[in-house]
Amino acid sequence: MMDFDPFVLARAQFAANISFHILFPSITIGLGWILLFFRIRYTLTNDTHWENA
């Protein structure tokens, strides 16, 4: 059986954690801006396609 250094395991865990922490909030913030764009387009045009999107 192979022994792993706890320091290396901790760094790998931190890398996985920070990767998800960067990825998901970025997607959430971007989605918020896209939804705002759709809402503004609907408000300005009254086209129901923008509201349904």
PyMOL Python script that loads the backbone (N, CA, C, O; Angstrom):
from pymol import cmd

cmd.read_pdbstr("""\
ATOM      1  N   MET A   1       0.838  -1.181   0.000  1.00  0.00           N
ATOM      2  CA  MET A   1       0.000   0.000   0.000  1.00  0.00           C
ATOM      3  C   MET A   1       0.882   1.243   0.000  1.00  0.00           C
ATOM      4  O   MET A   1       1.935   1.274   0.638  1.00  0.00           O
ATOM      5  N   MET A   2       0.439   2.262  -0.722  1.00  0.00           N
ATOM      6  CA  MET A   2       1.242   3.462  -0.864  1.00  0.00           C
ATOM      7  C   MET A   2       0.857   4.480   0.209  1.00  0.00           C
ATOM      8  O   MET A   2      -0.327   4.736   0.432  1.00  0.00           O
ATOM      9  N   ASP A   3       1.846   5.050   0.861  1.00  0.00           N
ATOM     10  CA  ASP A   3       1.592   6.080   1.874  1.00  0.00           C
ATOM     11  C   ASP A   3       1.622   7.455   1.224  1.00  0.00           C
ATOM     12  O   ASP A   3       2.531   7.770   0.456  1.00  0.00           O
ATOM     13  N   PHE A   4       0.625   8.268   1.536  1.00  0.00           N
ATOM     14  CA  PHE A   4       0.552   9.624   1.012  1.00  0.00           C
ATOM     15  C   PHE A   4       0.899  10.609   2.111  1.00  0.00           C
ATOM     16  O   PHE A   4       0.510  10.439   3.267  1.00  0.00           O
ATOM     17  N   ASP A   5       1.616  11.611   1.743  1.00  0.00           N
ATOM     18  CA  ASP A   5       1.979  12.663   2.676  1.00  0.00           C
ATOM     19  C   ASP A   5       0.729  13.493   2.990  1.00  0.00           C
ATOM     20  O   ASP A   5       0.050  13.930   2.061  1.00  0.00           O
ATOM     21  N   PRO A   6       0.404  13.724   4.264  1.00  0.00           N
ATOM     22  CA  PRO A   6      -0.783  14.521   4.596  1.00  0.00           C
ATOM     23  C   PRO A   6      -0.739  15.930   4.000  1.00  0.00           C
ATOM     24  O   PRO A   6      -1.780  16.503   3.677  1.00  0.00           O
ATOM     25  N   PHE A   7       0.460  16.480   3.857  1.00  0.00           N
ATOM     26  CA  PHE A   7       0.596  17.808   3.263  1.00  0.00           C
ATOM     27  C   PHE A   7       0.130  17.813   1.805  1.00  0.00           C
ATOM     28  O   PHE A   7      -0.549  18.745   1.372  1.00  0.00           O
ATOM     29  N   VAL A   8       0.490  16.784   1.059  1.00  0.00           N
ATOM     30  CA  VAL A   8       0.089  16.681  -0.343  1.00  0.00           C
ATOM     31  C   VAL A   8      -1.419  16.463  -0.446  1.00  0.00           C
ATOM     32  O   VAL A   8      -2.078  17.061  -1.296  1.00  0.00           O
ATOM     33  N   LEU A   9      -1.956  15.621   0.406  1.00  0.00           N
ATOM     34  CA  LEU A   9      -3.398  15.386   0.406  1.00  0.00           C
ATOM     35  C   LEU A   9      -4.165  16.665   0.756  1.00  0.00           C
ATOM     36  O   LEU A   9      -5.197  16.957   0.152  1.00  0.00           O
ATOM     37  N   ALA A  10      -3.666  17.416   1.717  1.00  0.00           N
ATOM     38  CA  ALA A  10      -4.322  18.670   2.093  1.00  0.00           C
ATOM     39  C   ALA A  10      -4.298  19.664   0.943  1.00  0.00           C
ATOM     40  O   ALA A  10      -5.276  20.372   0.707  1.00  0.00           O
ATOM     41  N   ARG A  11      -3.180  19.716   0.229  1.00  0.00           N
ATOM     42  CA  ARG A  11      -3.089  20.637  -0.906  1.00  0.00           C
ATOM     43  C   ARG A  11      -4.027  20.207  -2.032  1.00  0.00           C
ATOM     44  O   ARG A  11      -4.625  21.058  -2.690  1.00  0.00           O
ATOM     45  N   ALA A  12      -4.163  18.918  -2.261  1.00  0.00           N
ATOM     46  CA  ALA A  12      -5.079  18.423  -3.292  1.00  0.00           C
ATOM     47  C   ALA A  12      -6.526  18.735  -2.914  1.00  0.00           C
ATOM     48  O   ALA A  12      -7.331  19.112  -3.765  1.00  0.00           O
ATOM     49  N   GLN A  13      -6.843  18.576  -1.643  1.00  0.00           N
ATOM     50  CA  GLN A  13      -8.199  18.887  -1.184  1.00  0.00           C
ATOM     51  C   GLN A  13      -8.481  20.376  -1.331  1.00  0.00           C
ATOM     52  O   GLN A  13      -9.570  20.761  -1.757  1.00  0.00           O
ATOM     53  N   PHE A  14      -7.521  21.207  -0.988  1.00  0.00           N
ATOM     54  CA  PHE A  14      -7.700  22.645  -1.127  1.00  0.00           C
ATOM     55  C   PHE A  14      -7.861  23.034  -2.595  1.00  0.00           C
ATOM     56  O   PHE A  14      -8.673  23.902  -2.918  1.00  0.00           O
ATOM     57  N   ALA A  15      -7.097  22.402  -3.486  1.00  0.00           N
ATOM     58  CA  ALA A  15      -7.204  22.700  -4.914  1.00  0.00           C
ATOM     59  C   ALA A  15      -8.597  22.364  -5.440  1.00  0.00           C
ATOM     60  O   ALA A  15      -9.173  23.130  -6.214  1.00  0.00           O
ATOM     61  N   ALA A  16      -9.137  21.222  -5.023  1.00  0.00           N
ATOM     62  CA  ALA A  16     -10.489  20.852  -5.455  1.00  0.00           C
ATOM     63  C   ALA A  16     -11.519  21.819  -4.893  1.00  0.00           C
ATOM     64  O   ALA A  16     -12.443  22.228  -5.597  1.00  0.00           O
ATOM     65  N   ASN A  17     -11.364  22.184  -3.632  1.00  0.00           N
ATOM     66  CA  ASN A  17     -12.299  23.080  -2.975  1.00  0.00           C
ATOM     67  C   ASN A  17     -12.296  24.459  -3.632  1.00  0.00           C
ATOM     68  O   ASN A  17     -13.362  25.009  -3.912  1.00  0.00           O
ATOM     69  N   ILE A  18     -11.133  25.015  -3.877  1.00  0.00           N
ATOM     70  CA  ILE A  18     -11.059  26.356  -4.449  1.00  0.00           C
ATOM     71  C   ILE A  18     -11.517  26.357  -5.903  1.00  0.00           C
ATOM     72  O   ILE A  18     -12.037  27.362  -6.388  1.00  0.00           O
ATOM     73  N   SER A  19     -11.328  25.236  -6.604  1.00  0.00           N
ATOM     74  CA  SER A  19     -11.798  25.154  -7.989  1.00  0.00           C
ATOM     75  C   SER A  19     -13.317  25.268  -8.052  1.00  0.00           C
ATOM     76  O   SER A  19     -13.852  26.006  -8.880  1.00  0.00           O
ATOM     77  N   PHE A  20     -14.013  24.541  -7.181  1.00  0.00           N
ATOM     78  CA  PHE A  20     -15.468  24.645  -7.163  1.00  0.00           C
ATOM     79  C   PHE A  20     -15.912  26.013  -6.652  1.00  0.00           C
ATOM     80  O   PHE A  20     -16.910  26.560  -7.120  1.00  0.00           O
ATOM     81  N   HIS A  21     -15.180  26.557  -5.704  1.00  0.00           N
ATOM     82  CA  HIS A  21     -15.555  27.849  -5.148  1.00  0.00           C
ATOM     83  C   HIS A  21     -15.409  28.952  -6.193  1.00  0.00           C
ATOM     84  O   HIS A  21     -16.185  29.908  -6.177  1.00  0.00           O
ATOM     85  N   ILE A  22     -14.457  28.848  -7.081  1.00  0.00           N
ATOM     86  CA  ILE A  22     -14.302  29.832  -8.151  1.00  0.00           C
ATOM     87  C   ILE A  22     -15.357  29.607  -9.233  1.00  0.00           C
ATOM     88  O   ILE A  22     -15.938  30.563  -9.746  1.00  0.00           O
ATOM     89  N   LEU A  23     -15.600  28.358  -9.573  1.00  0.00           N
ATOM     90  CA  LEU A  23     -16.471  28.024 -10.694  1.00  0.00           C
ATOM     91  C   LEU A  23     -17.928  28.391 -10.442  1.00  0.00           C
ATOM     92  O   LEU A  23     -18.522  29.114 -11.242  1.00  0.00           O
ATOM     93  N   PHE A  24     -18.513  27.913  -9.359  1.00  0.00           N
ATOM     94  CA  PHE A  24     -19.948  28.074  -9.156  1.00  0.00           C
ATOM     95  C   PHE A  24     -20.387  29.514  -8.868  1.00  0.00           C
ATOM     96  O   PHE A  24     -21.396  29.940  -9.431  1.00  0.00           O
ATOM     97  N   PRO A  25     -19.698  30.282  -8.033  1.00  0.00           N
ATOM     98  CA  PRO A  25     -20.113  31.677  -7.884  1.00  0.00           C
ATOM     99  C   PRO A  25     -19.979  32.473  -9.182  1.00  0.00           C
ATOM    100  O   PRO A  25     -20.790  33.361  -9.444  1.00  0.00           O
ATOM    101  N   SER A  26     -18.977  32.172  -9.988  1.00  0.00           N
ATOM    102  CA  SER A  26     -18.820  32.872 -11.266  1.00  0.00           C
ATOM    103  C   SER A  26     -20.005  32.597 -12.186  1.00  0.00           C
ATOM    104  O   SER A  26     -20.535  33.508 -12.821  1.00  0.00           O
ATOM    105  N   ILE A  27     -20.412  31.335 -12.248  1.00  0.00           N
ATOM    106  CA  ILE A  27     -21.572  30.978 -13.075  1.00  0.00           C
ATOM    107  C   ILE A  27     -22.829  31.661 -12.550  1.00  0.00           C
ATOM    108  O   ILE A  27     -23.645  32.148 -13.333  1.00  0.00           O
ATOM    109  N   THR A  28     -22.989  31.700 -11.229  1.00  0.00           N
ATOM    110  CA  THR A  28     -24.176  32.311 -10.632  1.00  0.00           C
ATOM    111  C   THR A  28     -24.232  33.808 -10.921  1.00  0.00           C
ATOM    112  O   THR A  28     -25.293  34.336 -11.256  1.00  0.00           O
ATOM    113  N   ILE A  29     -23.109  34.488 -10.794  1.00  0.00           N
ATOM    114  CA  ILE A  29     -23.077  35.930 -11.076  1.00  0.00           C
ATOM    115  C   ILE A  29     -23.367  36.185 -12.554  1.00  0.00           C
ATOM    116  O   ILE A  29     -24.124  37.096 -12.890  1.00  0.00           O
ATOM    117  N   GLY A  30     -22.774  35.392 -13.431  1.00  0.00           N
ATOM    118  CA  GLY A  30     -23.025  35.546 -14.863  1.00  0.00           C
ATOM    119  C   GLY A  30     -24.480  35.298 -15.211  1.00  0.00           C
ATOM    120  O   GLY A  30     -25.051  36.018 -16.030  1.00  0.00           O
ATOM    121  N   LEU A  31     -25.088  34.290 -14.600  1.00  0.00           N
ATOM    122  CA  LEU A  31     -26.493  33.995 -14.861  1.00  0.00           C
ATOM    123  C   LEU A  31     -27.381  35.146 -14.411  1.00  0.00           C
ATOM    124  O   LEU A  31     -28.372  35.463 -15.069  1.00  0.00           O
ATOM    125  N   GLY A  32     -27.031  35.768 -13.300  1.00  0.00           N
ATOM    126  CA  GLY A  32     -27.801  36.923 -12.833  1.00  0.00           C
ATOM    127  C   GLY A  32     -27.809  38.057 -13.845  1.00  0.00           C
ATOM    128  O   GLY A  32     -28.843  38.686 -14.071  1.00  0.00           O
ATOM    129  N   TRP A  33     -26.648  38.321 -14.460  1.00  0.00           N
ATOM    130  CA  TRP A  33     -26.570  39.380 -15.473  1.00  0.00           C
ATOM    131  C   TRP A  33     -27.374  39.016 -16.719  1.00  0.00           C
ATOM    132  O   TRP A  33     -28.015  39.877 -17.321  1.00  0.00           O
ATOM    133  N   ILE A  34     -27.342  37.741 -17.105  1.00  0.00           N
ATOM    134  CA  ILE A  34     -28.116  37.304 -18.275  1.00  0.00           C
ATOM    135  C   ILE A  34     -29.613  37.463 -18.005  1.00  0.00           C
ATOM    136  O   ILE A  34     -30.356  37.920 -18.874  1.00  0.00           O
ATOM    137  N   LEU A  35     -30.052  37.088 -16.813  1.00  0.00           N
ATOM    138  CA  LEU A  35     -31.470  37.243 -16.473  1.00  0.00           C
ATOM    139  C   LEU A  35     -31.881  38.715 -16.428  1.00  0.00           C
ATOM    140  O   LEU A  35     -32.989  39.069 -16.832  1.00  0.00           O
ATOM    141  N   LEU A  36     -30.991  39.557 -15.940  1.00  0.00           N
ATOM    142  CA  LEU A  36     -31.272  40.999 -15.949  1.00  0.00           C
ATOM    143  C   LEU A  36     -31.410  41.509 -17.377  1.00  0.00           C
ATOM    144  O   LEU A  36     -32.305  42.304 -17.665  1.00  0.00           O
ATOM    145  N   PHE A  37     -30.541  41.066 -18.270  1.00  0.00           N
ATOM    146  CA  PHE A  37     -30.624  41.457 -19.679  1.00  0.00           C
ATOM    147  C   PHE A  37     -31.972  41.044 -20.276  1.00  0.00           C
ATOM    148  O   PHE A  37     -32.619  41.841 -20.956  1.00  0.00           O
ATOM    149  N   PHE A  38     -32.398  39.794 -20.021  1.00  0.00           N
ATOM    150  CA  PHE A  38     -33.685  39.328 -20.537  1.00  0.00           C
ATOM    151  C   PHE A  38     -34.833  40.167 -19.993  1.00  0.00           C
ATOM    152  O   PHE A  38     -35.761  40.504 -20.729  1.00  0.00           O
ATOM    153  N   ARG A  39     -34.775  40.508 -18.698  1.00  0.00           N
ATOM    154  CA  ARG A  39     -35.850  41.295 -18.090  1.00  0.00           C
ATOM    155  C   ARG A  39     -35.899  42.700 -18.683  1.00  0.00           C
ATOM    156  O   ARG A  39     -36.984  43.226 -18.929  1.00  0.00           O
ATOM    157  N   ILE A  40     -34.759  43.303 -18.913  1.00  0.00           N
ATOM    158  CA  ILE A  40     -34.727  44.641 -19.512  1.00  0.00           C
ATOM    159  C   ILE A  40     -35.261  44.600 -20.936  1.00  0.00           C
ATOM    160  O   ILE A  40     -36.027  45.477 -21.335  1.00  0.00           O
ATOM    161  N   ARG A  41     -34.867  43.594 -21.705  1.00  0.00           N
ATOM    162  CA  ARG A  41     -35.378  43.472 -23.078  1.00  0.00           C
ATOM    163  C   ARG A  41     -36.890  43.294 -23.087  1.00  0.00           C
ATOM    164  O   ARG A  41     -37.580  43.867 -23.930  1.00  0.00           O
ATOM    165  N   TYR A  42     -37.412  42.494 -22.143  1.00  0.00           N
ATOM    166  CA  TYR A  42     -38.865  42.312 -22.066  1.00  0.00           C
ATOM    167  C   TYR A  42     -39.548  43.617 -21.693  1.00  0.00           C
ATOM    168  O   TYR A  42     -40.583  43.960 -22.263  1.00  0.00           O
ATOM    169  N   THR A  43     -38.983  44.341 -20.747  1.00  0.00           N
ATOM    170  CA  THR A  43     -39.602  45.595 -20.298  1.00  0.00           C
ATOM    171  C   THR A  43     -39.623  46.631 -21.420  1.00  0.00           C
ATOM    172  O   THR A  43     -40.597  47.371 -21.561  1.00  0.00           O
ATOM    173  N   LEU A  44     -38.569  46.686 -22.210  1.00  0.00           N
ATOM    174  CA  LEU A  44     -38.498  47.686 -23.274  1.00  0.00           C
ATOM    175  C   LEU A  44     -39.344  47.325 -24.489  1.00  0.00           C
ATOM    176  O   LEU A  44     -39.865  48.216 -25.160  1.00  0.00           O
ATOM    177  N   THR A  45     -39.493  46.023 -24.788  1.00  0.00           N
ATOM    178  CA  THR A  45     -40.186  45.620 -26.014  1.00  0.00           C
ATOM    179  C   THR A  45     -41.575  45.042 -25.775  1.00  0.00           C
ATOM    180  O   THR A  45     -42.374  44.981 -26.710  1.00  0.00           O
ATOM    181  N   ASN A  46     -41.884  44.620 -24.568  1.00  0.00           N
ATOM    182  CA  ASN A  46     -43.131  43.911 -24.250  1.00  0.00           C
ATOM    183  C   ASN A  46     -43.332  42.671 -25.117  1.00  0.00           C
ATOM    184  O   ASN A  46     -44.465  42.252 -25.354  1.00  0.00           O
ATOM    185  N   ASP A  47     -42.237  42.086 -25.588  1.00  0.00           N
ATOM    186  CA  ASP A  47     -42.269  40.855 -26.358  1.00  0.00           C
ATOM    187  C   ASP A  47     -42.227  39.683 -25.379  1.00  0.00           C
ATOM    188  O   ASP A  47     -41.270  39.546 -24.617  1.00  0.00           O
ATOM    189  N   THR A  48     -43.258  38.839 -25.395  1.00  0.00           N
ATOM    190  CA  THR A  48     -43.349  37.758 -24.413  1.00  0.00           C
ATOM    191  C   THR A  48     -42.264  36.702 -24.594  1.00  0.00           C
ATOM    192  O   THR A  48     -42.009  35.917 -23.681  1.00  0.00           O
ATOM    193  N   HIS A  49     -41.622  36.672 -25.765  1.00  0.00           N
ATOM    194  CA  HIS A  49     -40.531  35.723 -25.966  1.00  0.00           C
ATOM    195  C   HIS A  49     -39.383  35.997 -24.993  1.00  0.00           C
ATOM    196  O   HIS A  49     -38.742  35.065 -24.509  1.00  0.00           O
ATOM    197  N   TRP A  50     -39.127  37.262 -24.710  1.00  0.00           N
ATOM    198  CA  TRP A  50     -38.062  37.595 -23.754  1.00  0.00           C
ATOM    199  C   TRP A  50     -38.446  37.178 -22.338  1.00  0.00           C
ATOM    200  O   TRP A  50     -37.596  36.725 -21.572  1.00  0.00           O
ATOM    201  N   GLU A  51     -39.723  37.329 -21.987  1.00  0.00           N
ATOM    202  CA  GLU A  51     -40.153  36.912 -20.652  1.00  0.00           C
ATOM    203  C   GLU A  51     -40.124  35.391 -20.514  1.00  0.00           C
ATOM    204  O   GLU A  51     -39.740  34.869 -19.467  1.00  0.00           O
ATOM    205  N   ASN A  52     -40.528  34.685 -21.561  1.00  0.00           N
ATOM    206  CA  ASN A  52     -40.529  33.228 -21.511  1.00  0.00           C
ATOM    207  C   ASN A  52     -39.115  32.636 -21.507  1.00  0.00           C
ATOM    208  O   ASN A  52     -38.889  31.541 -20.993  1.00  0.00           O
ATOM    209  N   ALA A  53     -38.174  33.379 -22.086  1.00  0.00           N
ATOM    210  CA  ALA A  53     -36.794  32.887 -22.135  1.00  0.00           C
ATOM    211  C   ALA A  53     -36.254  32.808 -20.723  1.00  0.00           C
ATOM    212  O   ALA A  53     -35.104  32.417 -20.523  1.00  0.00           O
TER     213      ALA A  53
END
""", "prot")
cmd.dss("prot")
cmd.show_as("cartoon", "prot")
cmd.util.cbc("prot")
cmd.orient("prot")
